[in-house]
């Protein structure tokens, strides 16, 4: 019986009303017993308000027993495990989102960052069968969520993504890719991919990391946000960001370098669009899972065999007594 435990132990709190009921019954019975010691039995019903006779001891004991059995049944007692085969997600996918200041540019309406959030939401809606992680970066990468099946939780974090949440500005693409690669390696993934949403030009070390991604059996897809014509970057206090000479900085998308980065890592590049054509291209590139890969992703899990329903069967014959007139 070492494995005996309750699946839903908080149901035991439902015993508190029973304790209160037993206490009130005891007080009521004790009060009536005091009167019986001093008042004639025939006059007693006329002197005591409420029920003329308290609930019988056998009845309250039976009620308490039924209540206790019902609460234990709801709590889910179990002590036996059944082996069951479950399946992990067919893909591990690390989403990497650029939060550098240039993502506030508005050449893509309503802004590059707003459009990125919309694309992330669309990707998550189609990632229910996947293990998904979320990484954001600017001057350094940060893990918002490790690999998880719960894409709804990741989706709830998207509205809070802004360029203000990162402590230092920059656009170190190589560090972000290295962080995503680490997450895939730690999970032991065999079908992993990295999806980067960015408007930043890759730094010199990014191509080397892309080579490592491909060598590890993964791939990198890049979604470029913005336009080649570019747009000025809104400043934190109004106006636009300026360089050291006082000129307005125009953030332009370098699609060529981002495409070369994705190709180096065995992935695809797409420029953000108002339709699903961009992410469809990336999903299509990931649809290469073989039958052997599916079977290898089976894993054993323990399912506890709940015994609560058997206690409910014990309750049925006694519960019928509750319908007798005057029993309660």
Buried (B, 14 or more C-beta within 10 A) or exposed (E): EEEEEBBEEEBBEBBEEBEEBBEEBEEBBEEBEEEEEEEEEEEBEEEBEEEEEBBEEEBBEBBBEBBBBBBBBBBBBBEEEEEEEEEBBBBBBBBBBBBBBBBBBBBBEEBBBBBBBBBBBBBBEEBEEBBBBBBBBBBBBBBBBBBBBEBEEBBEEBEEBBBEEBEEEBBBBBBBBBBBBBBBEEBEBBBBBBBBBBBBBBBEBBBEBBEBBBEBEBBBBBBBBBBEEBBBBBBEEEEBBEEEEEEEBBBBBBBEBBBBBBBBBBBBBBBBBEEEEBBBBBBEBBEEEEEEEEEEBEEEEEEBEBBBEEBEEBBEEEEEEEEEEEEE
